[in-house]
């Protein structure tokens, strides 16, 4: 009886152990940016806190920021929980930064119909240092980084280096054959069964994977990570910055409008917050600020459009240079830049046009508004003496070069010391 009871307790304990096994699942679909890095690092911390059997990262990415990639790789390499990177579903890729992340995993897996590679530094264009020395430094640094990862995980070091130096890319079957990844699996359930029982090395020692019967818990991005991901998009950041600039300038031109100023201030603050997460070229930012100064100067100074043209050129060049991306797969859309420059040019030409019209428009208030108005003599006016005229129901002192009788209609020519000079209406 005691033997049966002991067996029952043992089976119950084993069953409870299997029931408590858990795999954390997260999904990365898009560029690697600060939000992605925060999402993955936080998920690793949760997996460690929950004593999960493993963390699975389903990934489909064209690449992204090197600094964010480094944070992700550091988090994976220092994790006490096995991390599995799974390039999934079919048609997905682990490009550029995705290569580094996939190679750093304890288990690197791909679904059929996926590819990995092309990690050569890109974006050596406007706004970056395009010298051969700087280019060589960037490439060598990326190559050393990927070699270190491949060596740590005992993967194909030569292939990893070629992915950076020569932009090679392989299908899942080729990657498996060359020792780049560990397994090809059609879906997550199949993957978890196939890797069950494998032994991997984590930051705290050797761990045997127990994933066959584990419960899968999906963790989505929280609102903060999603928000950071949205504003970290260079195009969104650029739009926020321009809305901020135009909003505040509109408020300055039209004091009391309030809404443009409030929206502009909020947009500008969000843009500057996002700038902290992006590789900003301060020369580009300086050119954009110069463009705004030139636009304002065009309104204040008569330059016949020369300042406005300079502002348009400065805004265009500054926008092109704003994001420096020697390794980053991030940039501002050229079509967005062109559209913004055109809108800015039209906006300021419109403002300048309103200013010129205002200068040419007849004064509607004050003494200036009296000039050209028609009145009637209410007290005779002799040359060299002061009489009185009625204009708009008001009685004014008036002088004239010719005699004027009571009842004569007159036109106001000018005013001096609150005395109008009038002439007879023809």
LONULO-566049 format. One record per residue (C-alpha): x, y, z; residue number from 1. Coordinates in Angstrom, 1 decimal. Each point is the difference from the previous one (the first is absolute). Layout:
<c1:X, c2:Y, c3:Z, pos:NUM>
...
This chain:
<c1:0.0, c2:0.0, c3:0.0, pos:1>
<c1:2.8, c2:2.4, c3:0.9, pos:2>
<c1:1.8, c2:-0.9, c3:-3.2, pos:3>
<c1:-3.0, c2:0.9, c3:-2.1, pos:4>
<c1:-0.5, c2:3.2, c3:1.9, pos:5>
<c1:3.6, c2:1.0, c3:-0.6, pos:6>
<c1:-0.3, c2:-0.8, c3:-3.7, pos:7>
<c1:-3.1, c2:2.1, c3:-0.2, pos:8>
<c1:1.7, c2:3.0, c3:1.7, pos:9>
<c1:3.0, c2:-0.4, c3:-2.3, pos:10>
<c1:-2.2, c2:0.0, c3:-3.2, pos:11>
<c1:-2.0, c2:2.9, c3:1.3, pos:12>
<c1:3.2, c2:2.0, c3:0.6, pos:13>
<c1:1.3, c2:-0.9, c3:-3.4, pos:14>
<c1:-3.3, c2:1.1, c3:-1.6, pos:15>
<c1:0.0, c2:3.2, c3:1.9, pos:16>
<c1:3.6, c2:0.7, c3:-1.1, pos:17>
<c1:-0.9, c2:-0.4, c3:-3.6, pos:18>
<c1:-3.2, c2:2.1, c3:0.4, pos:19>
<c1:2.1, c2:2.8, c3:1.5, pos:20>
<c1:2.4, c2:0.2, c3:-3.0, pos:21>
<c1:-0.5, c2:3.1, c3:-2.0, pos:22>
<c1:1.4, c2:1.5, c3:-3.2, pos:23>
<c1:-0.2, c2:3.7, c3:-0.5, pos:24>
<c1:-0.7, c2:1.1, c3:-3.6, pos:25>
<c1:0.5, c2:3.5, c3:-1.5, pos:26>
<c1:-0.2, c2:1.2, c3:-3.6, pos:27>
<c1:2.2, c2:2.5, c3:-1.8, pos:28>
<c1:-1.3, c2:1.0, c3:-3.4, pos:29>
<c1:1.7, c2:3.1, c3:-1.3, pos:30>
<c1:3.2, c2:2.0, c3:0.4, pos:31>
<c1:2.2, c2:-0.3, c3:3.0, pos:32>
<c1:-0.2, c2:3.2, c3:2.0, pos:33>
<c1:0.1, c2:1.1, c3:3.7, pos:34>
<c1:-3.6, c2:-1.2, c3:0.6, pos:35>
<c1:0.9, c2:-3.4, c3:-1.4, pos:36>
<c1:3.1, c2:-0.2, c3:2.3, pos:37>
<c1:-2.1, c2:1.0, c3:3.0, pos:38>
<c1:-2.7, c2:-2.6, c3:-0.8, pos:39>
<c1:2.5, c2:-2.8, c3:-0.4, pos:40>
<c1:2.1, c2:0.9, c3:3.1, pos:41>
<c1:-3.1, c2:0.4, c3:2.1, pos:42>
<c1:-1.3, c2:-3.4, c3:-1.2, pos:43>
<c1:3.3, c2:-1.7, c3:0.9, pos:44>
<c1:-0.3, c2:1.5, c3:3.5, pos:45>
<c1:-3.6, c2:-1.3, c3:0.3, pos:46>
<c1:1.0, c2:-3.5, c3:-1.2, pos:47>
<c1:2.8, c2:0.0, c3:2.6, pos:48>
<c1:-2.4, c2:1.2, c3:2.7, pos:49>
<c1:-2.6, c2:-2.7, c3:-0.9, pos:50>
<c1:2.7, c2:-2.7, c3:-0.3, pos:51>
<c1:-1.2, c2:-0.8, c3:-3.5, pos:52>
<c1:1.4, c2:-2.9, c3:-1.9, pos:53>
<c1:0.9, c2:2.2, c3:-2.9, pos:54>
<c1:-0.7, c2:3.3, c3:-1.8, pos:55>
<c1:-1.0, c2:-0.2, c3:-3.6, pos:56>
<c1:0.4, c2:3.0, c3:-2.3, pos:57>
<c1:-2.0, c2:-0.4, c3:-3.2, pos:58>
<c1:1.8, c2:2.4, c3:-2.3, pos:59>
<c1:-0.4, c2:1.6, c3:-3.4, pos:60>
<c1:2.2, c2:3.1, c3:-0.5, pos:61>
<c1:1.9, c2:1.8, c3:-2.8, pos:62>
<c1:2.5, c2:1.3, c3:2.6, pos:63>
<c1:0.3, c2:3.2, c3:2.0, pos:64>
<c1:2.1, c2:2.0, c3:2.4, pos:65>
<c1:3.4, c2:-1.4, c3:1.1, pos:66>
<c1:-0.2, c2:1.4, c3:3.5, pos:67>
<c1:-3.4, c2:-1.6, c3:0.6, pos:68>
<c1:1.4, c2:-3.3, c3:-1.5, pos:69>
<c1:2.9, c2:0.1, c3:2.5, pos:70>
<c1:-2.4, c2:0.4, c3:2.9, pos:71>
<c1:-2.1, c2:-3.0, c3:-1.2, pos:72>
<c1:3.1, c2:-2.2, c3:-0.5, pos:73>
<c1:1.3, c2:1.0, c3:3.4, pos:74>
<c1:-3.3, c2:-0.9, c3:1.6, pos:75>
<c1:-0.1, c2:-3.4, c3:-1.8, pos:76>
<c1:3.6, c2:-0.9, c3:0.8, pos:77>
<c1:-0.4, c2:0.9, c3:3.7, pos:78>
<c1:-3.4, c2:-1.8, c3:0.4, pos:79>
<c1:-0.3, c2:-2.8, c3:2.5, pos:80>
<c1:-3.0, c2:-1.3, c3:-2.0, pos:81>
<c1:0.6, c2:-1.7, c3:-3.4, pos:82>
<c1:-0.9, c2:2.3, c3:-2.9, pos:83>
<c1:-1.3, c2:-1.4, c3:-3.3, pos:84>
<c1:-0.2, c2:2.3, c3:-3.0, pos:85>
<c1:-2.4, c2:-1.4, c3:-2.6, pos:86>
<c1:-0.2, c2:1.7, c3:-3.4, pos:87>
<c1:-3.6, c2:-0.5, c3:-0.7, pos:88>
<c1:-2.5, c2:-0.2, c3:-1.8, pos:89>
<c1:0.9, c2:-1.1, c3:-3.6, pos:90>
<c1:1.1, c2:3.0, c3:-2.1, pos:91>
<c1:1.7, c2:1.7, c3:3.0, pos:92>
<c1:3.6, c2:1.0, c3:0.2, pos:93>
<c1:2.8, c2:0.7, c3:2.5, pos:94>
<c1:1.8, c2:2.8, c3:-1.9, pos:95>
<c1:2.8, c2:2.2, c3:1.2, pos:96>
<c1:-0.5, c2:0.5, c3:3.7, pos:97>
<c1:-2.1, c2:-3.2, c3:0.0, pos:98>
<c1:3.1, c2:-2.0, c3:-0.8, pos:99>
<c1:1.7, c2:1.1, c3:3.2, pos:100>
<c1:-3.0, c2:-0.7, c3:2.1, pos:101>
<c1:-0.6, c2:-3.5, c3:-1.5, pos:102>
<c1:3.6, c2:-1.0, c3:0.4, pos:103>
<c1:0.0, c2:1.1, c3:3.7, pos:104>
<c1:-2.9, c2:-2.4, c3:0.9, pos:105>
<c1:0.5, c2:-3.2, c3:1.9, pos:106>
<c1:-2.1, c2:-1.7, c3:-2.7, pos:107>
<c1:-0.2, c2:1.6, c3:-3.5, pos:108>
<c1:-3.0, c2:-1.3, c3:-2.0, pos:109>
<c1:-1.6, c2:0.9, c3:-3.3, pos:110>
<c1:-3.3, c2:-0.9, c3:-1.7, pos:111>
<c1:0.0, c2:-1.4, c3:-3.6, pos:112>
<c1:0.0, c2:2.8, c3:-2.6, pos:113>
<c1:2.0, c2:2.5, c3:2.1, pos:114>
<c1:3.4, c2:1.5, c3:-0.4, pos:115>
<c1:2.9, c2:1.5, c3:2.0, pos:116>
<c1:2.9, c2:2.3, c3:-0.8, pos:117>
<c1:1.0, c2:3.2, c3:-1.7, pos:118>
<c1:1.5, c2:1.7, c3:3.1, pos:119>
<c1:2.4, c2:2.3, c3:-1.8, pos:120>
<c1:-0.2, c2:3.6, c3:1.3, pos:121>
<c1:-2.3, c2:2.1, c3:-2.1, pos:122>
<c1:-1.1, c2:3.6, c3:-0.2, pos:123>
<c1:3.4, c2:1.6, c3:-0.8, pos:124>
<c1:-1.7, c2:2.9, c3:-1.6, pos:125>
<c1:-0.8, c2:3.6, c3:0.5, pos:126>
<c1:0.6, c2:1.2, c3:3.6, pos:127>
<c1:2.5, c2:-2.8, c3:0.9, pos:128>
<c1:3.7, c2:-0.1, c3:-0.2, pos:129>
<c1:0.5, c2:-1.6, c3:-3.3, pos:130>
<c1:3.8, c2:0.0, c3:0.2, pos:131>
<c1:1.7, c2:-3.4, c3:-0.7, pos:132>
<c1:1.6, c2:0.1, c3:3.5, pos:133>
<c1:-3.3, c2:0.4, c3:1.8, pos:134>
<c1:-1.7, c2:-2.6, c3:-2.2, pos:135>
<c1:2.8, c2:-2.5, c3:0.7, pos:136>
<c1:-0.2, c2:0.7, c3:3.8, pos:137>
<c1:-3.8, c2:-0.6, c3:-0.1, pos:138>
<c1:0.3, c2:-3.2, c3:-2.0, pos:139>
<c1:2.9, c2:-1.4, c3:2.1, pos:140>
<c1:-1.9, c2:0.7, c3:3.2, pos:141>
<c1:-3.1, c2:-1.8, c3:-1.2, pos:142>
<c1:2.1, c2:-2.9, c3:-1.2, pos:143>
<c1:1.7, c2:-0.3, c3:3.3, pos:144>
<c1:-3.3, c2:0.2, c3:1.8, pos:145>
<c1:-1.6, c2:-2.8, c3:-2.0, pos:146>
<c1:3.1, c2:-2.2, c3:0.3, pos:147>
<c1:-0.1, c2:0.3, c3:3.7, pos:148>
<c1:-3.6, c2:-1.1, c3:0.1, pos:149>
<c1:0.5, c2:-3.0, c3:-2.4, pos:150>
<c1:3.0, c2:-1.1, c3:2.1, pos:151>
<c1:-1.9, c2:0.2, c3:3.2, pos:152>
<c1:-2.9, c2:-2.1, c3:-1.4, pos:153>
<c1:2.3, c2:-2.4, c3:-2.0, pos:154>
<c1:-1.5, c2:1.0, c3:-3.3, pos:155>
<c1:1.6, c2:0.4, c3:-3.4, pos:156>
<c1:2.3, c2:2.9, c3:0.6, pos:157>
<c1:1.1, c2:0.3, c3:-3.7, pos:158>
<c1:-3.6, c2:0.2, c3:-1.2, pos:159>
<c1:-0.8, c2:2.6, c3:2.6, pos:160>
<c1:2.9, c2:2.2, c3:-1.0, pos:161>
<c1:-0.9, c2:-0.4, c3:-3.7, pos:162>
<c1:-3.5, c2:1.1, c3:0.8, pos:163>
<c1:1.4, c2:3.3, c3:1.2, pos:164>
<c1:2.9, c2:0.4, c3:-2.5, pos:165>
<c1:-1.7, c2:-1.3, c3:-3.1, pos:166>
<c1:-3.7, c2:0.1, c3:0.7, pos:167>
<c1:-0.6, c2:-3.7, c3:-0.6, pos:168>
<c1:-3.4, c2:-1.3, c3:0.7, pos:169>
<c1:-1.3, c2:-3.6, c3:0.3, pos:170>
<c1:-3.3, c2:-1.9, c3:0.0, pos:171>
<c1:-0.9, c2:-2.0, c3:3.1, pos:172>
<c1:1.3, c2:-3.3, c3:-1.4, pos:173>
<c1:3.3, c2:1.6, c3:-1.0, pos:174>
<c1:0.4, c2:1.6, c3:3.4, pos:175>
<c1:-0.6, c2:-3.3, c3:1.7, pos:176>
<c1:2.5, c2:-1.8, c3:-2.2, pos:177>
<c1:2.7, c2:2.6, c3:0.6, pos:178>
<c1:-0.4, c2:0.0, c3:3.8, pos:179>
<c1:-1.6, c2:3.4, c3:0.2, pos:180>
<c1:-3.2, c2:-1.2, c3:1.8, pos:181>
<c1:-0.9, c2:-3.1, c3:2.0, pos:182>
<c1:-3.3, c2:-1.1, c3:-1.4, pos:183>
<c1:-2.7, c2:0.6, c3:-2.7, pos:184>
<c1:-3.5, c2:-0.5, c3:1.3, pos:185>
<c1:-3.4, c2:0.8, c3:-1.6, pos:186>
<c1:-1.8, c2:1.4, c3:3.1, pos:187>
<c1:0.5, c2:0.7, c3:3.7, pos:188>
<c1:-1.5, c2:-3.2, c3:1.3, pos:189>
<c1:2.3, c2:-2.1, c3:-2.2, pos:190>
<c1:3.0, c2:2.1, c3:1.1, pos:191>
<c1:-0.7, c2:-0.4, c3:3.7, pos:192>
<c1:-0.3, c2:-3.7, c3:-0.4, pos:193>
<c1:3.2, c2:-0.3, c3:-2.1, pos:194>
<c1:2.2, c2:2.0, c3:2.4, pos:195>
<c1:-1.3, c2:-1.7, c3:3.1, pos:196>
<c1:2.8, c2:-1.8, c3:1.9, pos:197>
<c1:2.8, c2:2.0, c3:-1.7, pos:198>
<c1:2.7, c2:1.5, c3:2.2, pos:199>
<c1:1.0, c2:3.6, c3:-0.3, pos:200>
<c1:2.4, c2:2.3, c3:1.8, pos:201>
<c1:-1.5, c2:3.1, c3:1.7, pos:202>
<c1:1.7, c2:2.7, c3:2.0, pos:203>
<c1:-0.5, c2:-2.0, c3:3.2, pos:204>
<c1:0.9, c2:-3.4, c3:-1.3, pos:205>
<c1:-1.2, c2:-3.0, c3:-2.0, pos:206>
<c1:-3.8, c2:-0.4, c3:-0.4, pos:207>
<c1:-2.0, c2:-2.9, c3:-1.5, pos:208>
<c1:-3.0, c2:1.3, c3:-1.9, pos:209>
<c1:-3.4, c2:-1.3, c3:1.1, pos:210>
<c1:-2.3, c2:1.5, c3:-2.6, pos:211>
<c1:-2.0, c2:-2.9, c3:-1.4, pos:212>
<c1:-2.9, c2:0.3, c3:2.4, pos:213>
<c1:0.6, c2:3.6, c3:1.1, pos:214>
<c1:-2.8, c2:2.6, c3:0.1, pos:215>
<c1:0.6, c2:2.8, c3:-2.5, pos:216>
<c1:-0.7, c2:3.5, c3:1.4, pos:217>
<c1:0.1, c2:2.8, c3:-2.6, pos:218>
<c1:1.1, c2:3.4, c3:1.2, pos:219>
<c1:-0.9, c2:3.0, c3:-2.2, pos:220>
<c1:1.6, c2:3.4, c3:0.1, pos:221>
<c1:-1.4, c2:2.2, c3:2.7, pos:222>
<c1:-1.3, c2:3.5, c3:-0.8, pos:223>
<c1:3.3, c2:1.7, c3:0.8, pos:224>
<c1:2.0, c2:-2.2, c3:-2.3, pos:225>
<c1:-2.6, c2:0.3, c3:-2.8, pos:226>
<c1:0.0, c2:3.8, c3:0.4, pos:227>
<c1:3.8, c2:0.2, c3:0.0, pos:228>
<c1:0.0, c2:-2.3, c3:-3.1, pos:229>
<c1:-2.3, c2:2.4, c3:-1.8, pos:230>
<c1:1.9, c2:3.2, c3:0.7, pos:231>
<c1:3.4, c2:-1.6, c3:-0.5, pos:232>
<c1:-0.9, c2:-0.4, c3:-3.7, pos:233>
<c1:2.1, c2:2.7, c3:-1.7, pos:234>
<c1:-2.9, c2:1.1, c3:-2.2, pos:235>
<c1:-2.3, c2:0.4, c3:3.0, pos:236>
<c1:2.7, c2:1.9, c3:1.9, pos:237>
<c1:0.6, c2:2.3, c3:-3.0, pos:238>
<c1:-3.7, c2:0.7, c3:-0.4, pos:239>
<c1:-0.4, c2:0.8, c3:3.8, pos:240>
<c1:3.0, c2:2.4, c3:-0.3, pos:241>
<c1:-1.5, c2:1.8, c3:-2.9, pos:242>
<c1:-3.4, c2:0.2, c3:1.5, pos:243>
<c1:1.6, c2:1.4, c3:3.2, pos:244>
<c1:2.0, c2:2.6, c3:-1.9, pos:245>
<c1:-2.9, c2:1.2, c3:-2.2, pos:246>
<c1:-2.5, c2:-0.1, c3:2.9, pos:247>
<c1:2.2, c2:2.2, c3:2.2, pos:248>
<c1:0.8, c2:2.4, c3:-2.9, pos:249>
<c1:-3.7, c2:0.3, c3:-0.8, pos:250>
<c1:-0.7, c2:0.9, c3:3.6, pos:251>
<c1:2.7, c2:2.6, c3:-0.1, pos:252>
<c1:-1.5, c2:1.6, c3:-3.2, pos:253>
<c1:-3.5, c2:-0.2, c3:1.5, pos:254>
<c1:0.2, c2:0.5, c3:3.8, pos:255>
<c1:-3.0, c2:-1.3, c3:1.8, pos:256>
<c1:-0.8, c2:-2.9, c3:-2.4, pos:257>
<c1:1.1, c2:-2.3, c3:2.8, pos:258>
<c1:-0.7, c2:-3.4, c3:-1.7, pos:259>
<c1:2.9, c2:0.2, c3:-2.5, pos:260>
<c1:2.4, c2:0.9, c3:2.8, pos:261>
<c1:-1.2, c2:-2.8, c3:2.3, pos:262>
<c1:0.1, c2:-2.7, c3:-2.8, pos:263>
<c1:3.3, c2:1.4, c3:-1.2, pos:264>
<c1:1.6, c2:-0.1, c3:3.5, pos:265>
<c1:-1.2, c2:-3.6, c3:0.7, pos:266>
<c1:1.2, c2:-1.2, c3:-3.5, pos:267>
<c1:3.4, c2:1.6, c3:0.5, pos:268>
<c1:0.5, c2:-1.5, c3:3.4, pos:269>
<c1:-0.9, c2:-3.5, c3:-1.4, pos:270>
<c1:2.4, c2:0.5, c3:-2.9, pos:271>
<c1:2.9, c2:1.0, c3:2.3, pos:272>
<c1:-0.8, c2:-3.1, c3:2.2, pos:273>
<c1:0.2, c2:-2.2, c3:-3.1, pos:274>
<c1:3.3, c2:1.7, c3:-1.1, pos:275>
<c1:1.6, c2:-1.6, c3:3.1, pos:276>
<c1:-0.7, c2:-3.5, c3:-1.5, pos:277>
<c1:1.1, c2:0.8, c3:-3.5, pos:278>
<c1:3.5, c2:0.7, c3:-1.6, pos:279>
<c1:-0.5, c2:3.7, c3:-0.6, pos:280>
<c1:2.4, c2:2.1, c3:-2.1, pos:281>
<c1:0.2, c2:3.4, c3:1.8, pos:282>
<c1:1.2, c2:1.6, c3:-3.2, pos:283>
<c1:-3.3, c2:-0.9, c3:-1.6, pos:284>
<c1:-1.9, c2:1.3, c3:3.0, pos:285>
<c1:1.9, c2:3.2, c3:-0.2, pos:286>
<c1:-0.9, c2:0.5, c3:-3.6, pos:287>
<c1:-3.7, c2:-0.5, c3:0.8, pos:288>
<c1:0.3, c2:2.6, c3:2.7, pos:289>
<c1:1.8, c2:2.3, c3:-2.5, pos:290>
<c1:-2.9, c2:-0.5, c3:-2.5, pos:291>
<c1:-2.5, c2:1.1, c3:2.6, pos:292>
<c1:2.1, c2:3.1, c3:0.8, pos:293>
<c1:0.2, c2:0.9, c3:-3.7, pos:294>
<c1:-3.8, c2:-0.5, c3:-0.4, pos:295>
<c1:-0.7, c2:2.4, c3:2.9, pos:296>
<c1:2.6, c2:2.5, c3:-1.4, pos:297>
<c1:-1.8, c2:-0.1, c3:-3.3, pos:298>
<c1:-3.2, c2:1.3, c3:1.7, pos:299>
<c1:1.9, c2:2.8, c3:1.8, pos:300>
<c1:2.5, c2:1.0, c3:-2.7, pos:301>
<c1:-0.7, c2:0.8, c3:-3.6, pos:302>
<c1:2.3, c2:-2.4, c3:-2.0, pos:303>
<c1:-2.3, c2:-0.6, c3:-3.0, pos:304>
<c1:-0.1, c2:-3.7, c3:0.9, pos:305>
<c1:3.7, c2:-0.7, c3:0.3, pos:306>
<c1:-0.2, c2:-0.8, c3:3.7, pos:307>
<c1:-3.0, c2:-2.3, c3:-0.6, pos:308>
<c1:2.0, c2:-1.9, c3:-2.8, pos:309>
<c1:2.9, c2:-0.3, c3:2.4, pos:310>
<c1:-2.4, c2:-1.4, c3:2.6, pos:311>
<c1:-1.4, c2:-2.6, c3:-2.4, pos:312>
<c1:3.5, c2:-1.2, c3:-1.0, pos:313>
<c1:1.1, c2:-0.1, c3:3.7, pos:314>
<c1:-3.1, c2:-1.9, c3:1.0, pos:315>
<c1:0.4, c2:-2.6, c3:-2.7, pos:316>
<c1:3.7, c2:-0.6, c3:0.7, pos:317>
<c1:-0.6, c2:-0.1, c3:3.7, pos:318>
<c1:-2.8, c2:-2.5, c3:-0.3, pos:319>
<c1:2.2, c2:-2.3, c3:-2.2, pos:320>
<c1:2.8, c2:0.2, c3:2.6, pos:321>
<c1:-2.1, c2:-0.2, c3:3.2, pos:322>
<c1:0.3, c2:-3.7, c3:0.5, pos:323>
<c1:3.6, c2:-1.2, c3:-0.3, pos:324>
<c1:-0.1, c2:-3.7, c3:-0.6, pos:325>
<c1:3.4, c2:-1.6, c3:-0.7, pos:326>
<c1:-1.3, c2:-3.4, c3:1.1, pos:327>
<c1:-3.6, c2:0.7, c3:0.7, pos:328>
<c1:-2.9, c2:-1.1, c3:-2.1, pos:329>
<c1:-1.9, c2:3.2, c3:0.8, pos:330>
<c1:-0.5, c2:3.1, c3:-2.1, pos:331>
<c1:-2.6, c2:2.7, c3:-0.8, pos:332>
<c1:-2.0, c2:-0.7, c3:-3.1, pos:333>
<c1:1.2, c2:2.2, c3:-2.9, pos:334>
<c1:-3.6, c2:0.5, c3:-1.1, pos:335>
<c1:-0.9, c2:1.2, c3:3.5, pos:336>
<c1:2.9, c2:2.4, c3:0.0, pos:337>
<c1:-1.0, c2:1.4, c3:-3.4, pos:338>
<c1:-3.6, c2:0.4, c3:1.0, pos:339>
<c1:0.9, c2:1.7, c3:3.2, pos:340>
<c1:2.4, c2:2.5, c3:-1.8, pos:341>
<c1:-2.8, c2:0.8, c3:-2.5, pos:342>
<c1:-2.5, c2:0.6, c3:2.8, pos:343>
<c1:2.5, c2:2.1, c3:1.9, pos:344>
<c1:0.7, c2:2.1, c3:-3.1, pos:345>
<c1:-3.7, c2:0.5, c3:-0.8, pos:346>
<c1:-0.7, c2:0.8, c3:3.7, pos:347>
<c1:2.6, c2:2.7, c3:0.3, pos:348>
<c1:-0.8, c2:1.5, c3:-3.5, pos:349>
<c1:-3.6, c2:0.2, c3:1.2, pos:350>
<c1:1.1, c2:1.7, c3:3.2, pos:351>
<c1:2.2, c2:2.4, c3:-1.9, pos:352>
<c1:-2.8, c2:0.7, c3:-2.4, pos:353>
<c1:-2.3, c2:0.8, c3:2.9, pos:354>
<c1:2.6, c2:2.3, c3:1.4, pos:355>
<c1:0.4, c2:1.9, c3:-3.3, pos:356>
<c1:-3.8, c2:0.4, c3:-0.4, pos:357>
<c1:-0.2, c2:1.3, c3:3.6, pos:358>
<c1:2.6, c2:2.6, c3:-0.8, pos:359>
<c1:-1.8, c2:1.1, c3:-3.1, pos:360>
<c1:-3.5, c2:-0.1, c3:1.6, pos:361>
<c1:-1.6, c2:3.2, c3:1.1, pos:362>
<c1:0.0, c2:0.5, c3:3.8, pos:363>
<c1:-3.2, c2:-0.9, c3:1.6, pos:364>
<c1:0.5, c2:1.7, c3:3.4, pos:365>
<c1:1.8, c2:3.0, c3:1.5, pos:366>
<c1:0.7, c2:3.3, c3:-1.6, pos:367>
<c1:1.4, c2:-1.7, c3:-3.1, pos:368>
<c1:-3.5, c2:-1.3, c3:-0.7, pos:369>
<c1:-1.2, c2:3.6, c3:-0.4, pos:370>
<c1:2.0, c2:0.7, c3:-3.2, pos:371>
<c1:-2.2, c2:-0.2, c3:-3.0, pos:372>
<c1:-3.2, c2:0.2, c3:2.0, pos:373>
<c1:-2.8, c2:2.4, c3:-1.1, pos:374>
<c1:-1.3, c2:2.6, c3:2.5, pos:375>
<c1:-2.0, c2:3.3, c3:0.1, pos:376>
<c1:1.0, c2:3.4, c3:1.0, pos:377>
<c1:-1.8, c2:1.1, c3:3.2, pos:378>
<c1:1.9, c2:3.2, c3:0.6, pos:379>
<c1:1.4, c2:2.2, c3:-2.8, pos:380>
<c1:3.7, c2:-0.5, c3:-0.9, pos:381>
<c1:2.2, c2:2.7, c3:-1.3, pos:382>
<c1:3.6, c2:-0.5, c3:-1.3, pos:383>
<c1:2.3, c2:0.4, c3:3.0, pos:384>
<c1:-2.8, c2:-0.4, c3:2.6, pos:385>
<c1:-1.5, c2:-3.0, c3:1.7, pos:386>
<c1:-3.6, c2:-1.0, c3:-0.6, pos:387>
<c1:-2.0, c2:-3.2, c3:0.8, pos:388>
<c1:-1.2, c2:-3.0, c3:-2.0, pos:389>
<c1:-2.1, c2:-3.0, c3:0.9, pos:390>
<c1:1.3, c2:-3.4, c3:-0.9, pos:391>
<c1:-1.7, c2:-3.2, c3:1.1, pos:392>
<c1:-2.2, c2:1.9, c3:2.4, pos:393>
<c1:3.0, c2:1.6, c3:1.7, pos:394>
<c1:1.0, c2:3.7, c3:-0.1, pos:395>
<c1:3.6, c2:0.6, c3:-0.9, pos:396>
<c1:2.2, c2:3.2, c3:-0.3, pos:397>
<c1:0.9, c2:0.4, c3:-3.6, pos:398>
<c1:2.0, c2:2.2, c3:-2.4, pos:399>
<c1:-0.1, c2:0.5, c3:-3.7, pos:400>
<c1:1.8, c2:1.8, c3:-2.8, pos:401>
<c1:-3.2, c2:1.6, c3:-1.4, pos:402>
<c1:-3.0, c2:1.6, c3:1.7, pos:403>
<c1:-2.7, c2:-2.6, c3:0.9, pos:404>
<c1:-3.6, c2:0.8, c3:1.1, pos:405>
<c1:-2.2, c2:-1.8, c3:2.4, pos:406>
<c1:-1.6, c2:-3.0, c3:-1.8, pos:407>
<c1:2.8, c2:-0.5, c3:-2.5, pos:408>
<c1:1.1, c2:-3.7, c3:-0.4, pos:409>
<c1:3.7, c2:-0.5, c3:0.6, pos:410>
<c1:2.5, c2:-2.9, c3:-0.1, pos:411>
<c1:2.7, c2:-0.5, c3:2.7, pos:412>
<c1:3.5, c2:0.3, c3:-1.4, pos:413>
<c1:2.2, c2:-0.2, c3:3.1, pos:414>
<c1:0.1, c2:0.8, c3:3.7, pos:415>
<c1:2.4, c2:1.8, c3:2.3, pos:416>
<c1:-0.3, c2:0.5, c3:3.7, pos:417>
<c1:-3.6, c2:-1.2, c3:0.0, pos:418>
<c1:-0.9, c2:2.5, c3:-2.7, pos:419>
<c1:-1.2, c2:-1.3, c3:-3.3, pos:420>
<c1:1.0, c2:1.5, c3:-3.4, pos:421>
<c1:-2.9, c2:-0.2, c3:-2.5, pos:422>
<c1:-0.7, c2:0.9, c3:-3.5, pos:423>
<c1:-3.3, c2:0.5, c3:-1.8, pos:424>
<c1:-1.6, c2:-3.2, c3:-1.4, pos:425>
<c1:-0.2, c2:0.1, c3:-3.8, pos:426>
